Amino acid sequence: MERLQKVIANSGYCSRRNAENLILDKKVMVNGKVISELGCKVSPTDVITVEGKIINQQKKEYVLLYKPRGVVTTTKDEHNRKTVLDLIETNIRLYPVGRLDYDTSGLLILTNDGELANLLMHPRNKIDKVYVSKVEGLVTKDQILKLRKGLTIDGFKTALAGARIIKYDKKTDTSIVELTIHEGKNHQVKKMLSAIGHEVIKLKREKVSFLTLKGLKSGEYRYLNIKEVKKLYNEAKNKDSI
Ligand code: URA
């Protein structure tokens, strides 16, 4: 048995707080009966409706995928390209948490837990994502400082970020740069590096919060354990209250 507001939030319908308000506003029914107080607990066989819509109470799955390059992050591709879902064997409908570009590799979480997905994606919750990028040209210390302080891309000022040079290769005129950001604007890393004058040749996401790709090869995945799921919730919520 779980609290009604938690089950509604888990389904991805809304946040737990909004679910509480919907209950108090008498917009939630369990097995056809209006619930108007917060103490109600439900089991997986109960039929829950919110504002007239049935809530799906499915078992929650959490996958950590090492996305290869050349795979799209959408659930369906109009050009029939391979999607991240083609790499995962499950009967449950999973959704990617955020997006990695077609030519970006690295760590991608997929889940049917809408509440966690929303918490991880909301920039307010400051979930760090670490990217390692090979770029054209030799990156300078001044440029690294600009990445750290924030710069304007598409009229949007990026937040404080972590940035460091991992190595240079003078022969090929390339650099390897590590960037840690908690926002998730479209092509953000490529645009930030382009804004300091360096085009991205290769991009890989190495970390999301405390999760890494350790033990996985490109194209492989594993399920998160309950401890990791709880820790992700804590990471997102603790940041939320700061
Ligand atoms: N930033 C990018 O530019 N591309 C990605 O895939 C992820 C972050």
Residues whose N, C-alpha, C, O or C-beta is under 5 A from the ligand:
A	BS01	URA	R99 L100 D101 T104 H187 Q188 V189 K190 K191
